[in-house]
Amino acid sequence: MALGWVPGAVEGKIGFKAARLGGKIAGKAGQYAAYYAAGEGVEFAIATGVETGYETLINGRDFGETLLQTSVGNLIGQGVARPLIKGLERGAKVIARSDAAKSILKDAYDYIDNHPLAWPLTGVRFHAVGRGRLHTDGRGTRLNPAFQKGFDSHRELVEYLGPAGKGRAWHHIVEQTPANVARFGARRIHNIANIVNLPHGAGSLHNKISGFYSSRAPGGGRIRDWLATKSFQKQYDFGVQTLGRFYEP
Amino acid sequence: MNQHALEQLIQDYSAAARSYGRAILGGCTNKSDTSFDDIETTFGRIKETGKPGLQALSTLLESSDESVRLWASSHLLNYSEFQSAVVLEEICSSPSVLALTAQVTLDRWKQGYITY
Protein backbone atom coordinates (compact mmCIF):
# COMPACT_ATOMS: atom_id res chain seq x y z
CA MET A 1 0.00 0.00 0.00
CA ALA A 2 1.17 3.47 -0.73
CA LEU A 3 1.99 6.00 1.87
CA GLY A 4 2.51 9.65 1.65
CA TRP A 5 4.20 12.27 3.65
CA VAL A 6 2.82 15.53 2.44
CA PRO A 7 4.50 18.65 3.71
CA GLY A 8 3.03 22.06 3.33
CA ALA A 9 -0.07 23.40 1.72
CA VAL A 10 -2.04 22.25 -1.25
CA GLU A 11 -4.53 24.77 -2.51
CA GLY A 12 -7.34 24.68 -5.00
CA LYS A 13 -9.16 21.48 -5.78
CA ILE A 14 -8.91 19.92 -2.38
CA GLY A 15 -9.79 23.04 -0.47
CA PHE A 16 -13.52 22.52 -0.67
CA LYS A 17 -13.21 18.94 0.48
CA ALA A 18 -11.56 20.01 3.68
CA ALA A 19 -13.82 23.01 4.09
CA ARG A 20 -16.98 20.93 3.90
CA LEU A 21 -15.93 19.09 7.01
CA GLY A 22 -16.37 22.24 9.01
CA GLY A 23 -14.92 25.66 9.42
CA LYS A 24 -12.72 24.50 12.25
CA ILE A 25 -10.36 22.80 9.89
CA ALA A 26 -10.68 25.00 6.85
CA GLY A 27 -7.60 27.03 6.18
CA LYS A 28 -5.15 24.70 7.80
CA ALA A 29 -2.57 23.99 5.21
CA GLY A 30 -1.35 20.72 6.57
CA GLN A 31 -4.83 19.29 6.76
CA TYR A 32 -5.49 20.30 3.19
CA ALA A 33 -2.35 18.48 2.25
CA ALA A 34 -3.38 15.38 4.13
CA TYR A 35 -6.80 15.37 2.55
CA TYR A 36 -5.18 15.78 -0.80
CA ALA A 37 -3.07 12.74 -0.08
CA ALA A 38 -6.14 10.80 0.96
CA GLY A 39 -7.97 11.82 -2.18
CA GLU A 40 -5.08 10.56 -4.22
CA GLY A 41 -5.36 7.12 -2.69
CA VAL A 42 -2.59 7.46 -0.16
CA GLU A 43 -3.20 4.94 2.54
CA PHE A 44 -1.89 6.87 5.47
CA ALA A 45 -0.64 10.39 5.66
CA ILE A 46 0.68 12.66 8.30
CA ALA A 47 0.63 16.30 7.48
CA THR A 48 1.96 19.20 9.38
CA GLY A 49 0.39 22.57 9.08
CA VAL A 50 3.46 24.60 9.73
CA GLU A 51 1.69 27.90 9.58
CA THR A 52 -0.96 27.03 12.08
CA GLY A 53 0.84 24.63 14.35
CA TYR A 54 -1.75 21.93 13.86
CA GLU A 55 -1.17 18.38 12.81
CA THR A 56 -3.66 15.97 11.39
CA LEU A 57 -3.43 12.27 10.87
CA ILE A 58 -5.66 11.11 8.10
CA ASN A 59 -7.03 7.72 7.29
CA GLY A 60 -6.74 7.68 3.54
CA ARG A 61 -9.24 4.94 2.90
CA ASP A 62 -12.06 6.73 4.65
CA PHE A 63 -11.66 9.95 2.80
CA GLY A 64 -13.38 12.80 4.53
CA GLU A 65 -13.08 11.43 8.02
CA THR A 66 -10.86 13.32 10.41
CA LEU A 67 -9.35 10.81 12.75
CA LEU A 68 -7.30 13.27 14.65
CA GLN A 69 -7.35 16.97 15.04
CA THR A 70 -5.43 18.37 17.89
CA SER A 71 -2.98 21.02 18.84
CA VAL A 72 0.72 20.38 18.84
CA GLY A 73 0.77 20.23 22.59
CA ASN A 74 -1.65 17.31 22.67
CA LEU A 75 -0.52 15.57 19.59
CA ILE A 76 1.93 13.07 20.94
CA GLY A 77 0.27 10.17 22.63
CA GLN A 78 -2.83 8.16 22.04
CA GLY A 79 -4.28 10.81 19.77
CA VAL A 80 -1.76 9.76 17.17
CA ALA A 81 -1.37 6.19 18.32
CA ARG A 82 -4.95 5.09 17.77
CA PRO A 83 -5.33 6.06 14.14
CA LEU A 84 -1.75 5.03 13.52
CA ILE A 85 -2.55 1.53 14.74
CA LYS A 86 -5.57 1.48 12.46
CA GLY A 87 -3.36 2.15 9.51
CA LEU A 88 -0.80 -0.43 10.59
CA GLU A 89 -3.49 -3.00 11.11
CA ARG A 90 -4.61 -2.60 7.57
CA GLY A 91 -1.13 -3.14 6.29
CA ALA A 92 -0.14 0.44 5.65
CA LYS A 93 3.52 1.29 5.70
CA VAL A 94 4.32 4.47 7.54
CA ILE A 95 7.40 6.33 6.48
CA ALA A 96 8.49 9.68 7.82
CA ARG A 97 10.52 11.73 5.42
CA SER A 98 11.13 14.79 7.53
CA ASP A 99 12.61 15.29 10.96
CA ALA A 100 9.28 16.56 12.26
CA ALA A 101 7.46 13.50 11.01
CA LYS A 102 10.12 11.17 12.38
CA SER A 103 9.81 12.79 15.76
CA ILE A 104 6.03 12.42 15.76
CA LEU A 105 6.20 8.79 14.72
CA LYS A 106 8.87 7.90 17.24
CA ASP A 107 6.83 9.34 20.06
CA ALA A 108 3.71 7.61 18.77
CA TYR A 109 5.45 4.24 18.60
CA ASP A 110 6.83 4.72 22.10
CA TYR A 111 3.34 5.54 23.28
CA ILE A 112 1.93 2.40 21.67
CA ASP A 113 4.56 0.24 23.29
CA ASN A 114 3.89 1.67 26.71
CA HIS A 115 0.12 2.02 26.64
CA PRO A 116 -1.65 -1.25 26.01
CA LEU A 117 -4.99 0.47 26.31
CA ALA A 118 -4.36 2.14 22.98
CA TRP A 119 -4.71 -1.20 21.27
CA PRO A 120 -8.21 -2.46 21.85
CA LEU A 121 -9.73 0.92 21.34
CA THR A 122 -9.07 0.75 17.65
CA GLY A 123 -11.13 -2.40 17.36
CA VAL A 124 -8.34 -4.13 15.54
CA ARG A 125 -6.71 -7.49 15.49
CA PHE A 126 -3.52 -7.38 17.48
CA HIS A 127 -3.53 -6.44 21.11
CA ALA A 128 -0.14 -7.51 22.33
CA VAL A 129 1.41 -5.75 25.25
CA GLY A 130 5.08 -4.94 25.47
CA ARG A 131 7.89 -4.16 23.08
CA GLY A 132 8.11 -6.16 19.91
CA ARG A 133 4.69 -5.39 18.50
CA LEU A 134 6.10 -3.19 15.79
CA HIS A 135 8.52 -4.37 13.15
CA THR A 136 10.59 -1.78 11.35
CA ASP A 137 12.73 -2.30 8.30
CA GLY A 138 13.87 -0.21 5.38
CA ARG A 139 10.38 -0.19 3.94
CA GLY A 140 8.65 1.22 6.98
CA THR A 141 6.99 0.04 10.16
CA ARG A 142 4.39 -2.68 10.41
CA LEU A 143 2.74 -4.72 13.10
CA ASN A 144 4.65 -7.82 14.01
CA PRO A 145 2.00 -10.55 13.92
CA ALA A 146 4.44 -13.16 15.17
CA PHE A 147 4.86 -11.39 18.48
CA GLN A 148 3.37 -13.59 21.17
CA LYS A 149 4.27 -14.64 24.67
CA GLY A 150 2.29 -17.25 26.53
CA PHE A 151 2.16 -18.39 30.14
CA ASP A 152 0.92 -21.41 32.00
CA SER A 153 -1.46 -19.45 34.20
CA HIS A 154 -3.20 -16.14 34.55
CA ARG A 155 -1.10 -15.41 37.62
CA GLU A 156 2.14 -15.77 35.64
CA LEU A 157 0.77 -13.56 32.88
CA VAL A 158 -0.17 -10.83 35.34
CA GLU A 159 3.21 -11.11 37.02
CA TYR A 160 4.76 -10.40 33.63
CA LEU A 161 2.39 -7.56 32.77
CA GLY A 162 2.19 -5.97 36.16
CA PRO A 163 -0.93 -4.81 37.96
CA ALA A 164 -3.81 -3.68 35.76
CA GLY A 165 -3.97 -0.45 37.68
CA LYS A 166 -6.55 1.20 39.88
CA GLY A 167 -10.04 0.92 38.39
CA ARG A 168 -8.76 -1.29 35.59
CA ALA A 169 -8.60 -5.00 34.80
CA TRP A 170 -6.78 -7.36 32.46
CA HIS A 171 -9.36 -8.75 30.08
CA HIS A 172 -8.91 -11.94 28.05
CA ILE A 173 -10.29 -11.54 24.54
CA VAL A 174 -10.79 -15.30 24.26
CA GLU A 175 -12.18 -16.11 27.69
CA GLN A 176 -10.05 -17.93 30.21
CA THR A 177 -12.66 -20.60 30.92
CA PRO A 178 -11.49 -24.10 31.91
CA ALA A 179 -12.99 -25.40 28.67
CA ASN A 180 -11.03 -22.91 26.56
CA VAL A 181 -7.81 -23.64 28.41
CA ALA A 182 -8.38 -27.36 27.85
CA ARG A 183 -9.18 -26.91 24.15
CA PHE A 184 -6.61 -24.31 23.14
CA GLY A 185 -3.90 -24.62 25.77
CA ALA A 186 -3.01 -22.33 28.65
CA ARG A 187 -0.24 -20.56 26.76
CA ARG A 188 -2.60 -19.49 24.00
CA ILE A 189 -5.19 -18.18 26.45
CA HIS A 190 -2.78 -16.55 28.91
CA ASN A 191 -0.97 -14.80 26.12
CA ILE A 192 -0.06 -11.15 25.71
CA ALA A 193 -1.72 -11.27 22.29
CA ASN A 194 -4.99 -12.26 23.99
CA ILE A 195 -5.19 -9.70 26.74
CA VAL A 196 -6.06 -6.03 27.01
CA ASN A 197 -6.18 -3.54 29.81
CA LEU A 198 -9.67 -2.13 30.30
CA PRO A 199 -11.50 0.21 32.64
CA HIS A 200 -13.21 -1.87 35.30
CA GLY A 201 -16.09 -1.18 37.67
CA ALA A 202 -19.79 -0.38 37.51
CA GLY A 203 -20.76 0.84 34.06
CA SER A 204 -17.24 0.34 32.71
CA LEU A 205 -16.25 -1.13 29.37
CA HIS A 206 -15.10 -4.33 31.07
CA ASN A 207 -18.39 -4.80 32.89
CA LYS A 208 -20.44 -4.12 29.77
CA ILE A 209 -18.53 -6.78 27.88
CA SER A 210 -18.91 -9.28 30.71
CA GLY A 211 -22.61 -8.43 30.98
CA PHE A 212 -23.11 -8.95 27.28
CA TYR A 213 -21.37 -12.33 27.34
CA SER A 214 -23.68 -13.36 30.19
CA SER A 215 -26.83 -12.17 28.45
CA ARG A 216 -29.47 -14.50 27.06
CA ALA A 217 -30.08 -14.27 23.34
CA PRO A 218 -33.29 -15.22 21.50
CA GLY A 219 -33.73 -18.95 21.82
CA GLY A 220 -32.57 -18.94 25.39
CA GLY A 221 -28.85 -19.63 25.45
CA ARG A 222 -26.30 -17.20 26.78
CA ILE A 223 -23.86 -15.53 24.41
CA ARG A 224 -20.96 -17.05 26.36
CA ASP A 225 -22.29 -20.58 25.89
CA TRP A 226 -22.70 -20.13 22.14
CA LEU A 227 -19.22 -18.65 21.87
CA ALA A 228 -17.69 -21.56 23.75
CA THR A 229 -18.57 -23.87 20.85
CA LYS A 230 -16.52 -21.84 18.37
CA SER A 231 -12.90 -21.95 17.28
CA PHE A 232 -10.19 -19.84 18.89
CA GLN A 233 -10.11 -17.50 15.92
CA LYS A 234 -13.90 -17.09 15.90
CA GLN A 235 -13.90 -16.37 19.63
CA TYR A 236 -11.07 -13.89 19.19
CA ASP A 237 -12.78 -12.06 16.33
CA PHE A 238 -16.05 -11.96 18.26
CA GLY A 239 -14.21 -10.60 21.30
CA VAL A 240 -12.62 -7.83 19.29
CA GLN A 241 -15.95 -6.96 17.70
CA THR A 242 -17.53 -6.78 21.13
CA LEU A 243 -14.79 -4.46 22.35
CA GLY A 244 -15.21 -2.21 19.37
CA ARG A 245 -18.97 -1.99 19.70
CA PHE A 246 -18.97 -1.10 23.38
CA TYR A 247 -16.09 1.32 23.18
CA GLU A 248 -17.07 4.97 23.30
CA PRO A 249 -14.25 7.42 22.56
CA MET B 1 -58.95 -12.51 22.55
CA ASN B 2 -60.29 -9.17 21.43
CA GLN B 3 -58.35 -6.67 19.38
CA HIS B 4 -57.71 -4.36 22.31
CA ALA B 5 -56.18 -7.15 24.39
CA LEU B 6 -53.93 -8.18 21.51
CA GLU B 7 -52.78 -4.62 21.01
CA GLN B 8 -51.92 -4.46 24.67
CA LEU B 9 -49.84 -7.62 24.37
CA ILE B 10 -47.95 -6.15 21.44
CA GLN B 11 -47.28 -3.00 23.44
CA ASP B 12 -46.06 -5.05 26.40
CA TYR B 13 -43.82 -7.09 24.11
CA SER B 14 -42.40 -3.96 22.53
CA ALA B 15 -41.72 -2.36 25.90
CA ALA B 16 -39.95 -5.47 27.20
CA ALA B 17 -37.85 -5.69 24.05
CA ARG B 18 -36.82 -2.05 24.38
CA SER B 19 -35.90 -2.67 27.97
CA TYR B 20 -33.80 -5.65 26.92
CA GLY B 21 -31.87 -3.49 24.45
CA ARG B 22 -31.18 -0.81 27.05
CA ALA B 23 -29.97 -3.42 29.53
CA ILE B 24 -27.64 -5.02 26.98
CA LEU B 25 -26.12 -1.68 26.03
CA GLY B 26 -25.68 -0.88 29.71
CA GLY B 27 -24.12 -4.26 30.47
CA CYS B 28 -26.73 -5.12 33.10
CA THR B 29 -27.34 -8.86 32.96
CA ASN B 30 -29.95 -8.90 35.72
CA LYS B 31 -32.13 -6.41 33.87
CA SER B 32 -31.64 -8.07 30.49
CA ASP B 33 -32.57 -11.42 32.03
CA THR B 34 -35.73 -9.94 33.52
CA SER B 35 -36.63 -8.40 30.18
CA PHE B 36 -35.84 -11.69 28.46
CA ASP B 37 -38.36 -13.47 30.68
CA ASP B 38 -40.97 -10.76 30.04
CA ILE B 39 -40.46 -10.98 26.30
CA GLU B 40 -40.74 -14.75 26.22
CA THR B 41 -43.81 -14.81 28.45
CA THR B 42 -45.54 -12.18 26.36
CA PHE B 43 -44.58 -13.92 23.14
CA GLY B 44 -46.12 -17.11 24.47
CA ARG B 45 -49.42 -15.32 25.03
CA ILE B 46 -49.27 -13.71 21.59
CA LYS B 47 -48.59 -17.07 19.99
CA GLU B 48 -51.61 -18.56 21.75
CA THR B 49 -53.84 -16.22 19.76
CA GLY B 50 -52.73 -17.91 16.57
CA LYS B 51 -52.34 -16.22 13.23
CA PRO B 52 -53.77 -12.83 14.30
CA GLY B 53 -51.14 -12.61 17.03
CA LEU B 54 -48.24 -13.46 14.75
CA GLN B 55 -49.59 -11.03 12.18
CA ALA B 56 -49.72 -8.31 14.81
CA LEU B 57 -46.20 -9.20 15.95
CA SER B 58 -44.92 -8.87 12.40
CA THR B 59 -45.74 -5.15 12.46
CA LEU B 60 -42.82 -4.80 14.88
CA LEU B 61 -40.41 -5.88 12.16
CA GLU B 62 -40.53 -2.26 11.09
CA SER B 63 -40.05 -0.81 14.56
CA SER B 64 -37.60 2.05 14.88
CA ASP B 65 -36.07 0.27 17.88
CA GLU B 66 -33.37 -2.21 16.96
CA SER B 67 -33.99 -4.43 19.96
CA VAL B 68 -37.70 -4.69 19.11
CA ARG B 69 -36.83 -5.68 15.55
CA LEU B 70 -34.29 -8.18 16.89
CA TRP B 71 -36.86 -9.93 19.03
CA ALA B 72 -39.78 -9.81 16.60
CA SER B 73 -37.63 -11.14 13.78
CA SER B 74 -36.21 -13.89 16.02
CA HIS B 75 -39.64 -15.02 17.14
CA LEU B 76 -40.90 -15.13 13.57
CA LEU B 77 -37.91 -16.93 12.05
CA ASN B 78 -39.76 -20.22 11.68
CA TYR B 79 -42.77 -18.59 10.01
CA SER B 80 -41.44 -18.15 6.51
CA GLU B 81 -44.32 -15.98 5.35
CA PHE B 82 -42.88 -13.06 7.36
CA GLN B 83 -39.33 -13.40 5.94
CA SER B 84 -37.95 -12.12 9.21
CA ALA B 85 -34.48 -13.55 8.59
CA VAL B 86 -33.92 -10.61 6.28
CA VAL B 87 -34.55 -8.22 9.16
CA LEU B 88 -32.18 -10.13 11.40
CA GLU B 89 -29.50 -10.08 8.71
CA GLU B 90 -29.89 -6.31 8.44
CA ILE B 91 -29.35 -5.96 12.17
CA CYS B 92 -26.15 -8.00 11.82
CA SER B 93 -24.56 -5.10 9.96
CA SER B 94 -25.50 -2.54 12.61
CA PRO B 95 -22.70 -0.87 14.59
CA SER B 96 -24.56 -1.73 17.80
CA VAL B 97 -23.64 -4.68 19.99
CA LEU B 98 -27.12 -6.05 19.26
CA ALA B 99 -25.70 -6.89 15.84
CA LEU B 100 -23.67 -9.58 17.58
CA THR B 101 -26.78 -10.92 19.30
CA ALA B 102 -28.40 -11.07 15.87
CA GLN B 103 -25.40 -12.99 14.51
CA VAL B 104 -25.62 -15.47 17.35
CA THR B 105 -29.36 -15.91 16.83
CA LEU B 106 -29.05 -16.50 13.10
CA ASP B 107 -26.25 -18.99 13.64
CA ARG B 108 -28.27 -20.89 16.22
CA TRP B 109 -31.33 -20.83 13.98
CA LYS B 110 -29.36 -22.30 11.09
CA GLN B 111 -28.21 -25.04 13.46
CA GLY B 112 -31.83 -25.76 14.37
CA TYR B 113 -31.75 -24.41 17.90
CA ILE B 114 -34.39 -21.69 17.49
CA THR B 115 -37.70 -23.48 17.84
CA TYR B 116 -40.27 -20.74 18.46
Interface residues (C-beta under 8 A of the other chain):
Chain A: G203 N207 K208 I209 S210 G211 F212 S214 S215 R216 A217 P218 G219 G220 G221 I223 W226 L227 F238 Q241 T242 R245 F246
Chain B: A23 I24 L25 G26 G27 C28 T29 S32 D33 F36 E40 L70 W71 S74 H75 P95 S96 V97 A99 L100 T101 V104 T105 D107 R108 W109 Y113 I114 T115 Y116
